[in-house]
Amino acid sequence: MALLPDLSQLSHGEKDALIRALWAQVQALTARVAELEAKLGEPPKNSDNSSQPPSRDKKANREDKPKRQGPRQGSLGRQGGGRALSANPDETVIARPTCCARCQAAFAAADHKLIDRFDKIELPKVTPVVTRVELYAGHCQACGATTLAPLPEGLEQGSPFSINIVALALYLRFTHAISYQRLSRLMLELFGLAISEGALDAAFRRAKPRLDGEVGAILARLRRARVVCSDETSVRVDGRTCWNWVFHNSEVVIHVIRHSRGAGVVGEVMAGHRPALWVSDLYSAQQGHAADWQICLAHQLRDCQFAIEAGEAIFAARMKMLLLRAFVLARRRHHLAEATRRQYRQRLERELDAVMALAPTSRDGRRLRKRYGKVRAHLFTFLDHPELAPDNNSSERELRPTATYRKVTGGFRSNWGPDLFAGFRSVVGTAARRGIGAYQAIKMTLQGKSVLAPG
């Protein structure tokens, strides 16, 4: 209501309606003020008590560091461990004096003594190697047919840029978040290769089907998996917020970027497959997709810490100690017998019963107690299945390059760019589980070789 109406012109019924409307507004504003006042008393969110990344934490000014005490005048300084000598140097230079620097007497072979050996490393000048292909056709005098000469592999007609160049461009673009403009400039200044932004775009479009084919093979392997971990983070696509989902285990990684954050994405990716075990946080869309579930205890530790800082003196502190004890057991789970792990879980369950019997003293504590009453059966699943970790940190590590790419580039501006990025991350993540580097993995994929081990 912008202006108060003329009350003298209102009937008793209209005044009553006005009073009721104003009273409803007062009630709503009072509730909002109470909510804001409650938030003023809460501790600030940071990476220790919430899912906020460390990069967003408020940084305190660092104290001045004491100046390092350098070596005394004339001394050789601190002797470090040094770099190991190369096992196979490309060239060896032998420096032997021929005569005495003081009296000019000539040295014999026995007078020489090796006093040091070290390597000097240099990068060769990198320039494009251009192969001119002259393709001939033969005209048969007998039948009149024309036959083209066969071309060696890698010298087919089409783009002038080799697989190695495209793989390098993809690697720099998606691993190091280098823009098209800077990538074009880098290729020219470092390698002497003139390649326009449009040519880079066309090269990436041609590479996409190869990546899609490998992603299909990885996805088929995921849909047979016993264990799946999942998480998601936001990305920007054509000015809209979308979601980068990751699904992975110790064998494969799948990234997909979708407009939805709902459970339908999980159904699309898993295509009816129901794994035995699932690891995720408490987000509802990630629940109910497997026979058993391990919730991320790292998230729960941070939530307990926030409740403690907010003044929950009883429940949250005891729950945090219990979760820390679970992490200690998790580090030993691979070396424990099944019966021992079962006993440890029973002990944790008894301790959880004692914690759940406590009466929280704050709203945050009551919220946590209600939560653990619902999901307590999934807190210590890792003790029944030691292949599981007690947290979902592996998923967060898989999504960290996405967050970096989003911050550096601002997101995607085409409808095919997100799929190319997701395919790149899927292939690189899967290859990393086999000890294959990102550049080598992309080059293998463009050559038609799979990064998947047989199986």
Rosetta blueprint (number, residue, H / E / L):
1 M L
2 A L
3 L L
4 L L
5 P L
6 D L
7 L H
8 S H
9 Q H
10 L L
11 S L
12 H H
13 G H
14 E H
15 K H
16 D H
17 A H
18 L H
19 I H
20 R H
21 A H
22 L H
23 W H
24 A H
25 Q H
26 V H
27 Q H
28 A H
29 L H
30 T H
31 A H
32 R H
33 V H
34 A H
35 E H
36 L H
37 E H
38 A H
39 K H
40 L H
41 G L
42 E L
43 P L
44 P L
45 K L
46 N L
47 S L
48 D L
49 N L
50 S L
51 S L
52 Q L
53 P L
54 P H
55 S H
56 R H
57 D L
58 K L
59 K L
60 A L
61 N L
62 R L
63 E L
64 D L
65 K L
66 P L
67 K L
68 R L
69 Q L
70 G L
71 P L
72 R L
73 Q L
74 G L
75 S L
76 L L
77 G L
78 R L
79 Q L
80 G L
81 G L
82 G L
83 R L
84 A L
85 L L
86 S L
87 A L
88 N L
89 P L
90 D L
91 E L
92 T L
93 V L
94 I L
95 A L
96 R L
97 P L
98 T L
99 C E
100 C L
101 A L
102 R L
103 C L
104 Q L
105 A L
106 A E
107 F L
108 A L
109 A H
110 A H
111 D H
112 H L
113 K L
114 L L
115 I L
116 D L
117 R L
118 F L
119 D L
120 K L
121 I L
122 E L
123 L L
124 P L
125 K L
126 V L
127 T L
128 P L
129 V L
130 V L
131 T L
132 R L
133 V L
134 E L
135 L L
136 Y L
137 A E
138 G E
139 H E
140 C L
141 Q L
142 A L
143 C L
144 G L
145 A L
146 T E
147 T E
148 L E
149 A L
150 P L
151 L L
152 P L
153 E L
154 G L
155 L L
156 E L
157 Q L
158 G L
159 S L
160 P L
161 F L
162 S L
163 I H
164 N H
165 I H
166 V H
167 A H
168 L H
169 A H
170 L H
171 Y H
172 L H
173 R H
174 F H
175 T H
176 H L
177 A L
178 I L
179 S L
180 Y H
181 Q H
182 R H
183 L H
184 S H
185 R H
186 L H
187 M H
188 L H
189 E H
190 L H
191 F H
192 G L
193 L L
194 A L
195 I L
196 S L
197 E H
198 G H
199 A H
200 L H
201 D H
202 A H
203 A H
204 F H
205 R H
206 R H
207 A H
208 K H
209 P H
210 R H
211 L H
212 D H
213 G H
214 E H
215 V H
216 G H
217 A H
218 I H
219 L H
220 A H
221 R H
222 L H
223 R L
224 R L
225 A L
226 R L
227 V E
228 V E
229 C E
230 S E
231 D E
232 E E
233 T E
234 S E
235 V E
236 R E
237 V E
238 D L
239 G L
240 R E
241 T E
242 C E
243 W E
244 N E
245 W E
246 V E
247 F E
248 H E
249 N L
250 S L
251 E L
252 V L
253 V E
254 I E
255 H E
256 V E
257 I E
258 R E
259 H L
260 S L
261 R L
262 G L
263 A L
264 G H
265 V H
266 V H
267 G H
268 E H
269 V H
270 M H
271 A L
272 G L
273 H L
274 R L
275 P L
276 A L
277 L E
278 W E
279 V E
280 S E
281 D L
282 L L
283 Y L
284 S H
285 A H
286 Q H
287 Q L
288 G L
289 H L
290 A L
291 A L
292 D E
293 W E
294 Q E
295 I E
296 C L
297 L H
298 A H
299 H H
300 Q H
301 L H
302 R H
303 D H
304 C H
305 Q H
306 F H
307 A H
308 I H
309 E H
310 A L
311 G L
312 E L
313 A L
314 I L
315 F H
316 A H
317 A H
318 R H
319 M H
320 K H
321 M H
322 L H
323 L H
324 L H
325 R H
326 A H
327 F H
328 V H
329 L H
330 A H
331 R H
332 R H
333 R H
334 H H
335 H H
336 L L
337 A L
338 E H
339 A H
340 T H
341 R H
342 R H
343 Q H
344 Y H
345 R H
346 Q H
347 R H
348 L H
349 E H
350 R H
351 E H
352 L H
353 D H
354 A H
355 V H
356 M H
357 A L
358 L L
359 A L
360 P L
361 T L
362 S L
363 R H
364 D H
365 G H
366 R H
367 R H
368 L H
369 R H
370 K H
371 R H
372 Y H
373 G H
374 K H
375 V H
376 R H
377 A H
378 H H
379 L L
380 F L
381 T H
382 F H
383 L H
384 D L
385 H L
386 P L
387 E L
388 L L
389 A L
390 P L
391 D L
392 N L
393 N H
394 S H
395 S H
396 E H
397 R H
398 E H
399 L H
400 R H
401 P H
402 T H
403 A H
404 T H
405 Y H
406 R H
407 K H
408 V H
409 T H
410 G L
411 G L
412 F E
413 R L
414 S L
415 N L
416 W L
417 G H
418 P H
419 D H
420 L H
421 F H
422 A H
423 G H
424 F H
425 R H
426 S H
427 V H
428 V H
429 G H
430 T H
431 A H
432 A H
433 R L
434 R L
435 G L
436 I L
437 G L
438 A H
439 Y H
440 Q H
441 A H
442 I H
443 K H
444 M H
445 T H
446 L H
447 Q L
448 G L
449 K L
450 S L
451 V L
452 L L
453 A L
454 P L
455 G L
